[in-house]
Amino acid sequence: MAGYYWYVQADGSGSCVCIPTECTDRTIQVNGFPVQAARYWDMDTCSCVCAERDCTGQVQNGLSTFWDSEECECRCRPIDCSSVTITNSAGDDVATYFDIDTCQCVAQPSDCSMMQVWNATLQACVCRPKVCGSNEIFDHDECICRCAPSVCPIGFYWQEDSCSCGCFQTAGCGSDSFFDDELCKCVCTEPSFLSGNSCPADKYWDHECCECLCRPPTEGDCAFESKTSYWNTRTCECECVEQACEVGHYFDQESCICECLPQECAFGHYWNSSSCCCDCVPEDCATGYYWDPSSCKCRCEYNLASC
């Protein structure tokens, strides 16, 4: 921006810094006599200002005053003239603005429209202040809020009246479908309740799949809440994601893990699914003996002399 330059600091960050300018003295009127007021450069306002003077007790046209460091004089404090009207010679009420020179509300020029106010500083009609929406910009020529132009995706165009992207309908839809402006394509028509084909309470109509799908699960609907399971939108159940198992194993849909394939065991043995092998059927051993599952025999306890 004019009057500023970009300054890069030691840490790599940067900011706009005001360019100092040599200031000249300004001639002001004090008690009807011209006086030279010294001015200095103010880095905060990036302008030449006068040393501040005390305006306490000074009144202009019944209004208190403040020190105007740019104009180098005590000026009256502005008041709100928006609710003040003046009747002109034609008997019409006209809006007013605050005139800083006369310290009073004066009639606006007749060439200002109802959407404008007179700016005494600019000596021109300007738009009345107005807050626009987040996707709107203010048109200072028309004094109205307009849609901020936006880039739309391929197949869409900008609609200024609704401030949104509209869709080009390129083809007609079938008897069982309609054109969705948001999706920009033909989607299936939801069955009506009167036809008896509407979706049940636990399902909703999906225009993409053209069928009733289960509603998203709530907490506790899935028994296996992990990466090994998923919510089936057609069966409304939590199901396992089937995994490849090593040789001799199969995937169990109930436990969501790989289990051993049962095998036929020899006489006196049974299939142990935990160890994935045939274990011998334990027997009751005589006193002084214990059952050894590795040899499938009763063995003598080591501390017994009778063995």
Buried (B, 14 or more C-beta within 10 A) or exposed (E): EEEEEEEEEEEEEEEEEBEEEEBEEBEBEEEEEEEEBEBEBBEEEBBBBBEEBEBEEBEBEEBEBBBBBEBBBBBBEBEEBEEBBBEEEEEEEBBBBBBBEEBBBBBBEEEBEEEBBBBBEEEEBBBEEEEBEEEBEBEEEEBEBEBEEEEBEEEBEBEEEEBBBBBEBEEEBEEEBEBBEEEBBBBBBBBEEEEEEBBEEEBBBBBEEEBBBBBEBEEEBBEBEEEEBEBEBEEBBBBBEEEEBEEEBEBEEEEBEBBBEEEEBEEEBEBEEEEBEBBBEEEEBEEBBEBEEEEBEBBBEEEEEEE
